[in-house]
Structures are given as C-alpha cells and as structure tokens.
Amino acid sequence: MTINRTLADLPTSTTYDVNGKEIILDADADTSITADTDDTIDIKIGGSDIFQMTATALDINGKELILDANGNTSITADTDDQIDIKIAGADDFQFAANTFNILSGSTLAVNSGATIANSGTATGFGGGSWTFISEANLSGGAAAGIDFTTGVSSTYDCYMFHLLDVAPTDDVNMIQCRVYTGSASLESSSNYSWVTIAQTLGSTGNGNYYYYRSNSVSSLMMNNANNFGNGTNEVTSGHVYMFNANAAGKTFFRWEGCHISENSDATSFQGFGSFDLTTVVTGFRVFSRDSNTESGTVRMYGLNKS
C-alpha cells in the first residue's frame, strides 16, 4: 500500500528523520537525495551521482554549472585539473595548474586607468619583448663610468641600454661606451669603429647636420656632434642597442638620443658602430670622454627570443 503525503501534511513542530535512507524524487526512481555518509548529502539525477555537499564544500563532480538565464554561460571542470569558462556559448577562458589561457577569439582588455605590472618574464609577444635586467646609477657621486659587468648572456640576442640624464664632472665633454669581454676586463684598445650624425635645434632656428666617424679607436663615441659639460640641466638621454654580443663575431651597436646644452639648445644624435674583436661580450660601460661621470641612470633590458 502506498500513502501519498505532502510536506503540508507533516506537523510543523515535527522533525522528519529518514535515518540515512535514500529519498526518491521522481516517478522512475532515478533521481534522489541521500545522506548515508555522516555530514554528507549526495544528489543523484538520472541514475548518476551529480552533486555532493558537505559542511565546507559543494562537489558538482565535473558537471557544468550554468550561470545565466538562457543557459549559455557556464563553468565546467569535466577535464581533470582544468576549469573551462563559457560565455554566450563560446569557450573563452581556461584555467589549468599555474596557467591562465585566453582562448582563440577572446581578448584581454585592460581598461583606462588600469596597470599591468610584471615582475617575472614575459614571453611570446609577437616575436619578442623587452625584459628589464638591472639598473645602475650615479646618484651618490662621480665614478669612472656606469657599469654592467653581469647580465649579458646567451638568454638574449639583443640588449638595450636606456640612458637617463647622464652628465660628466667637467665641461667640454662627450658620452662614450665600451664593453667588457669574457675575462671580465674592460676593452679599451683600438678595436672600435663608429659613425655619429647630429643636428642642433636652438632658439633661433635649426642648426647644421654634423657627421663624425672613426675606426680603430678605444671606444664608441655617441654624441660627438656637440661638446657638452657639467652646467645646470646639461645632460644626455637616449638608447643604445647591442647586437650579437654572445656570438663568436663582431658586436654591433645602434644608438639615438638627445643632449641639452647649458643654454637650453637641444642636439639630437644617432649613430652606429662595432666592437671589432670576435670575442664574446659580457658587460657594458657608459662614461665621459675626458673626466669621470658625475650623475645619471642607465637601465639594461634584454630582447626575448620568442
């Protein structure tokens, strides 16, 4: 004999104890709720265990969790150790152990005012991206130069040195650079060749173009087009690119920058050069031709290979 009862038939002050037995919910008896394990509720639908609830967790057992009204936005973990996020019917994002993937057709959008901060290594940005390696500065006083004796290795094919407000200790000077080799020695012999082109922009108009070149000399001359010194605001900033430093061949350089003179005239310059020994380069120095370097900051970056 079957007695059909509803919840309304039960006294409101009565506790209904099924004592761990299965409560069948549908006509064909394949959907149910069970609590035969202490402090655990198991939900079966269509004959399969779908969900499990405990005091601290909800286990949906790899099933799809629908989030919106029309059923096309969901979270699924049907692959072991992987979470898939579907939005508007399309798989957009995927999480795995230590990895967040933006799937094909999706976009990572950074709104105005937001910041992307990277303290690790960025790879795979369209054929390479710049990675910060180290910084050297002379904010505490003058020295022979601003040096990078480590950091040049086979990790990168190209290096960039960002010069910021470099100034000498005395007047009528120029900014130069040299390299360190595998023996950690500063190469100052006649093994450099270079060309520099520059133009001065003054308060009364454009200046002339200047061309300078030299070979078999002891350093690369970057801003030889216009002497500068240690006057107020008289500084040089720019970039130096270094290629082929870790191969058994010549090391090549390309640079560009700007110098502000004591009377606020600006001189833009660019050039190229080479270290002509077929020796592996391990370091880099920025310095002033005729004196110590008074101040300035140089930052070193490496270009990723992929």
N, C-alpha and C positions, 0 to 999 in steps of 0.2 A: 504494500500500500504506500502511495506517495502523498505526502502532505505538502502543499504549496504554501509557503509563508512569505511575507514581505517584511522589510525592516520595520515598517509601521506596526506590524503585529507584535513586535518584541516590546516588553516593558522598558521604558526609558531608563529605569534605575537598575536594569539587569545587564551584567557582563556576559557576552556570548563567548564561551571557551570551546574552540574546536580541537584543542589539545594536539596541535601539530598536524592535523589531518588536512588533506587537500580540499579546497573549496572549488567546485566546478562552476564555471560561469556561463558556458554556452550549451546549446542543445546537443551537439555531438561530442561533448565532454573532452575536447582537446585544448581548452583554454581555462586556466585555473590559477589560483594563488595558493602557495604552500609556505608554511613556516615550520618544517620538520627539523630544521637545524636551529639551535638556540640563537636568538637575536639576528636572524637572517630571514628575509622574505624573498621567495622565488616566484617569478611570474612566467607562466608558460602560455604561449599563444600558438595555435595551430599545431600543437604537439611538440613544439620546440621551446627550450628554456631561453627566454629572451632577456629578461632583466633580473637583477638581484640587488636587493637593498639591505644594507647593514646600518648600524648606528653612525658610521663615519663615511660610507661610500654608496654610490649608485653604480652598479655594474650593468651596462647595457650589452655586453658580450659581443661587441663588434657590429652591432646593428646601427642603422642610420638614425640620427637624431634630427628630426625636421624642426626648423626654427620659424618659418613664416606661414602665413595663412594659405597660400596656394601650393605649398609643398615642394618648392624648387630651390630652397636654400637650406643647407644641412651640414652637419658634421658627422664624419664616419671614421671608424678605426677598424675596418674589416681586414686590413693588412697588418700583420704583427709589427709593432713599434713604429707605426705610421699613422698620422692623422690627416685626413683629406677634408678640405673645406670647399663646398659647392655653393655658388651664388648665382641665382637666376638660371639654374640648370647646367651651369658650366663649372668644371673643376678649375678653381683659380689658384689655390694655395695648398701647400703640403708641408707638414712638419715631420721630420724624422729625428733620430738621435743626433743632437748637436747641429742640425741643419734646418733652415727655413727656406723652402723653394717657392719662388714666384713662377707659376707655370706659364707655358707659351700662350700668348694672347692677353696676359694680365699685365698690369702696370703698377710699379711702386711710385706713388705720388707723394712728394714732400711739399706741404703747403707753405705759403709765405710766412716767414717768422719762425719756422722750424729749423733745426740744426741737425746735420749728420755728423756725428763725432766718431772717429775711427782711431782706436788705439792698437789695432792689430795690423794684419797685412791684407790689402785689398787686391784681388786678382780678377782677371777675366773681363776687364773693362775695355772692350774693343781694341785689343792688341797691346794692352799695357797701360799702366797708370803709375803715377809718381808716388813713391813711399818715402816718408821722412825718415832719415837715418840718424842724424845728430846735428847739433848746433855748437858753434864756437864764437866767443865774443871777447872784446877787449874793454868792456865797460869798467873794469877795475884798474886800468892803467896800460901804458905802452908796452909793446913787445916787438920782437923781430918780425913777427907775422902772425896771421891767423891760420892755425894748422889743423889738418885732419890726417893723423898718422894711422888711423884704422878706419874700417868701414868700406873700403874699396875691395871687392871680392868678385868671384865668378857668379854671384847671385844676380847681378845686373849687367846689362850690356852698355848702358848709358847712364851717366851721372850728371846732375845739375847742382851747381853751387849758386845760391842766391845771396848776393852781396847787398847789404843794407847799411847805408851811411858810413862807409869806410873812409877814414881820414888819416893823413900822416902826421908826424910830430913837427915838421917844419915846412917851410914854403918851397915853391917851385919843385913840385914832385910829380910822380906818376904811380899808378897802380899796376902791379905786375903779378904773375903767378909762376910757380914751379911745382914739380911733382916729387914725390918720394917713390923709390923703387923697392924691389923685393927685399933688399938688405936693410930697409928702413932708413936709408940715407937720403938726404936732400940733394937732388941732382942740380948742380949749379954750373956744370961745364957747358961748353959751347955746342949744345945739342938741341937747340930750339930754333924754330922758324916761325915768322908771323907777319900778318898784314893787318893794319887798322885803318878805318875810314871814319871821318867825323865831320860834323858841322856845328857851328856855334850860332845860337839864337840869342841876340841881345835886345836891349830896349829900343834900339834904333833900327832894327831890321835883321835879316838873315845874314849870317856870315858865310865865308867861303868853305868849300869842302877841302879837307886835308887827307892826304894819303901817306901812310908811313909803312915801311916794310924793312925786314932784316932777316938774315939767316945765319946759322952757326953762332948764335948768341946764347947767353947764360940764363935767359928767362923769356916768358911771353909778355909783351907789353900791350896792355889792354886799352888805355886811354892816352896814348902818346900824342894825340892831336892837340891837346891843350894842357900846359902845365897847371898844376893846382897846388894848394898848400893847406895851412892849418888855420885859416881865417874863420871867422864866425859863419856857420852854415855852409862851409866849403867842404862838401862831401861827394862821394861817388856811390851809386847804387846800380845794380844790374844783375845779369845772369851769365854764368859760364857753363857750357855743356862740354862734357868729356866723353869721347867715344873710344872703344877698342882698348880699354885700359888693361884688360886681363888676357890679352892675346899676345902671341909672340910676333909682334909687328909694331909699327909706329902707333902712337896715341895721338888722336886728333882732337881739336878744340874749336868751339864756336862761341862767340860772346857778343853781348849787346848791353848797353847801359846808358847812363846819363850822369854828367858831372855838373854840379852847381858851383860857380866861382864866387869869389868874395864880393863881387859887385852884382851878384844875382843873375849873371848870364848863364844860360844852360848850354852845355855841349853834349850832343848825342853822339854815341860812337858804336861801332860794330866791327868785328874782325874775325879772323880765323888763324889757326896756327897748328903746329905739331911738335911733339917731342919725338925726335928722330931716332933714338935708340930703340932697337927691337927688344925691349925689356919690359917685363910686367910692372905696371904702376900700382902702388899700394897706398898712396896718400897724395895730399894736395896742400899747397900753401898760397895764401893771398898776402901780399906785402907791398911796402912802399919802396920806390927805387933807391932813394938816397938817404933814407932815415928809417927809424922804427915806425911802426904803425901805431897811431895814437888811440883810435877807437873804431868801433864797427862790429857788425854781426854778420856771420856767414852761416847759412843753413845748407845742409847736404841732403840730396834726395837721390833715390835710385829708380830707374825706369823698369817696371816689371816686364818680364819676357812674354807674358801671356795675359 
